[in-house]
Amino acid sequence: MSGTSRLEVGDTAPDFTLTDAHGESVSLSDYADSKVIVYFYPAASTPGCTKQACDFRDNLAELDGQGIAVVGISPDKQEKLAKFADAEGLTFPLLSDPDKSVMTAWGAFGEKKLYGKTVTGVIRSTFLVDHGTIALARYNVRATGHVAKLRRDLSV
């Protein structure tokens, strides 16, 4: 459906450096010696994205206990991300990708179905990156129940 190429297990994860909600630079290479879940979502403070972010927040201790960090990426500006993080008590990095270049590189921006129509936008996607390599790639994930399924898939 999307003209954007999608990442697959075994691919090298495209590196990035983006600004977080607090104005700090965060790079994928910061997690080069570990595992990190990188998830892409359309817009902070919307119902589905809030549910998904809070789900990650509520499961962060278990993920962290398995040595897995979490990073969320959206096209939102830093100020909106800061308000979202504060309002929902999110303690993991939320990164701003306003030009959608990182989303495009990861196959998380392009054509998708929305209410039966084909539109161009952020494709809700989740990846597990293990020492710089894609260990799990999920596109068009549901906001609700996604983290529970992810934990089952990862045996966390």
VEXVOGU-995086 format. One record per residue (C-alpha): residue number from 0; residue in three letters; x, y, z. Coordinates in nm, 2 decimals, padded with zeros to 4 digits. Layout:
   milo   vexlo       c1       c2       c3
    NUM     ALA        X        Y        Z
...
END
This chain:
   milo   vexlo       c1       c2       c3
      0     MET    00.00    00.00    00.00
      1     SER    00.28    00.24    00.08
      2     GLY    00.55    00.35   -00.16
      3     THR    00.78    00.38    00.14
      4     SER    01.02    00.08    00.17
      5     ARG    00.97   -00.11    00.49
      6     LEU    01.23   -00.24    00.73
      7     GLU    01.26   -00.61    00.80
      8     VAL    01.42   -00.82    01.07
      9     GLY    01.79   -00.83    01.02
     10     ASP    01.81   -00.48    00.86
     11     THR    02.04   -00.22    01.00
     12     ALA    01.83    00.04    01.18
     13     PRO    01.86    00.38    01.01
     14     ASP    02.04    00.61    01.26
     15     PHE    01.89    00.94    01.36
     16     THR    01.94    01.23    01.59
     17     LEU    01.63    01.42    01.69
     18     THR    01.53    01.67    01.96
     19     ASP    01.33    01.55    02.26
     20     ALA    01.05    01.72    02.45
     21     HIS    01.32    01.90    02.66
     22     GLY    01.53    02.03    02.37
     23     GLU    01.80    01.76    02.41
     24     SER    01.94    01.57    02.12
     25     VAL    01.88    01.19    02.12
     26     SER    02.03    00.96    01.87
     27     LEU    01.97    00.59    01.80
     28     SER    02.34    00.54    01.84
     29     ASP    02.29    00.63    02.21
     30     TYR    02.13    00.28    02.24
     31     ALA    02.40    00.11    02.02
     32     ASP    02.50   -00.13    02.30
     33     SER    02.15   -00.22    02.41
     34     LYS    01.79   -00.29    02.30
     35     VAL    01.54   -00.01    02.24
     36     ILE    01.18   -00.01    02.12
     37     VAL    01.13    00.28    01.87
     38     TYR    00.77    00.35    01.80
     39     PHE    00.61    00.60    01.56
     40     TYR    00.28    00.76    01.63
     41     PRO    00.07    01.03    01.45
     42     ALA    00.00    01.30    01.71
     43     ALA    00.06    01.37    02.08
     44     SER   -00.25    01.42    02.30
     45     THR   -00.49    01.24    02.06
     46     PRO   -00.70    00.96    02.21
     47     GLY   -00.52    00.67    02.04
     48     CYS   -00.17    00.81    02.08
     49     THR   -00.23    00.89    02.44
     50     LYS   -00.36    00.54    02.51
     51     GLN   -00.05    00.39    02.33
     52     ALA    00.20    00.62    02.52
     53     CYS    00.04    00.55    02.85
     54     ASP    00.05    00.18    02.78
     55     PHE    00.42    00.20    02.72
     56     ARG    00.45    00.41    03.04
     57     ASP    00.26    00.15    03.24
     58     ASN    00.48   -00.13    03.11
     59     LEU    00.81    00.06    03.13
     60     ALA    00.94   -00.11    03.45
     61     GLU    00.90   -00.46    03.30
     62     LEU    01.06   -00.36    02.97
     63     ASP    01.34   -00.18    03.15
     64     GLY    01.38   -00.49    03.37
     65     GLN    01.46   -00.68    03.05
     66     GLY    01.71   -00.42    02.93
     67     ILE    01.47   -00.26    02.68
     68     ALA    01.44    00.12    02.65
     69     VAL    01.15    00.30    02.48
     70     VAL    01.16    00.60    02.24
     71     GLY    00.85    00.75    02.08
     72     ILE    00.87    00.96    01.76
     73     SER    00.60    01.19    01.61
     74     PRO    00.60    01.49    01.38
     75     ASP    00.49    01.71    01.68
     76     LYS    00.69    02.01    01.78
     77     GLN    00.90    02.00    02.09
     78     GLU    00.66    02.22    02.29
     79     LYS    00.36    01.99    02.22
     80     LEU    00.57    01.69    02.32
     81     ALA    00.67    01.85    02.65
     82     LYS    00.30    01.92    02.73
     83     PHE    00.21    01.57    02.64
     84     ALA    00.48    01.42    02.85
     85     ASP    00.40    01.64    03.15
     86     ALA    00.02    01.57    03.12
     87     GLU    00.06    01.19    03.10
     88     GLY    00.37    01.14    03.32
     89     LEU    00.57    01.00    03.04
     90     THR    00.93    00.94    03.14
     91     PHE    01.07    00.80    02.82
     92     PRO    01.20    01.02    02.54
     93     LEU    00.95    01.16    02.30
     94     LEU    01.13    01.29    01.98
     95     SER    01.02    01.54    01.73
     96     ASP    01.05    01.46    01.36
     97     PRO    00.87    01.76    01.20
     98     ASP    01.00    01.70    00.85
     99     LYS    00.92    01.33    00.87
    100     SER    01.26    01.23    00.74
    101     VAL    01.32    00.97    01.01
    102     MET    00.97    00.83    00.97
    103     THR    01.02    00.80    00.60
    104     ALA    01.36    00.62    00.64
    105     TRP    01.19    00.37    00.88
    106     GLY    00.89    00.32    00.64
    107     ALA    00.66    00.48    00.90
    108     PHE    00.53    00.76    00.68
    109     GLY    00.34    00.71    00.35
    110     GLU    00.01    00.59    00.22
    111     LYS   -00.23    00.42    00.46
    112     LYS   -00.60    00.34    00.50
    113     LEU   -00.79    00.57    00.73
    114     TYR   -01.17    00.51    00.76
    115     GLY   -01.17    00.34    00.42
    116     LYS   -00.98    00.61    00.24
    117     THR   -00.62    00.61    00.13
    118     VAL   -00.43    00.90    00.28
    119     THR   -00.07    01.00    00.33
    120     GLY    00.04    01.02    00.69
    121     VAL    00.22    00.86    00.98
    122     ILE    00.19    00.48    00.98
    123     ARG    00.17    00.37    01.35
    124     SER    00.47    00.14    01.37
    125     THR    00.69   -00.03    01.63
    126     PHE    01.04   -00.17    01.61
    127     LEU    01.27   -00.35    01.85
    128     VAL    01.63   -00.25    01.77
    129     ASP    01.89   -00.48    01.92
    130     HIS    02.25   -00.35    01.90
    131     GLY    02.16   -00.15    01.59
    132     THR    01.98   -00.42    01.41
    133     ILE    01.60   -00.45    01.35
    134     ALA    01.49   -00.75    01.57
    135     LEU    01.12   -00.69    01.53
    136     ALA    00.92   -00.47    01.28
    137     ARG    00.55   -00.41    01.31
    138     TYR    00.35   -00.17    01.08
    139     ASN   -00.01   -00.06    01.11
    140     VAL   -00.03   -00.15    01.48
    141     ARG   -00.33   -00.08    01.69
    142     ALA   -00.29    00.17    01.98
    143     THR   -00.50   -00.05    02.21
    144     GLY   -00.35   -00.37    02.34
    145     HIS   -00.03   -00.33    02.13
    146     VAL    00.21   -00.33    02.42
    147     ALA    00.06   -00.64    02.57
    148     LYS    00.11   -00.82    02.24
    149     LEU    00.46   -00.68    02.21
    150     ARG    00.54   -00.81    02.55
    151     ARG    00.41   -01.15    02.46
    152     ASP    00.61   -01.15    02.13
    153     LEU    00.92   -01.05    02.33
    154     SER    00.85   -01.28    02.62
    155     VAL    00.87   -00.99    02.86
END
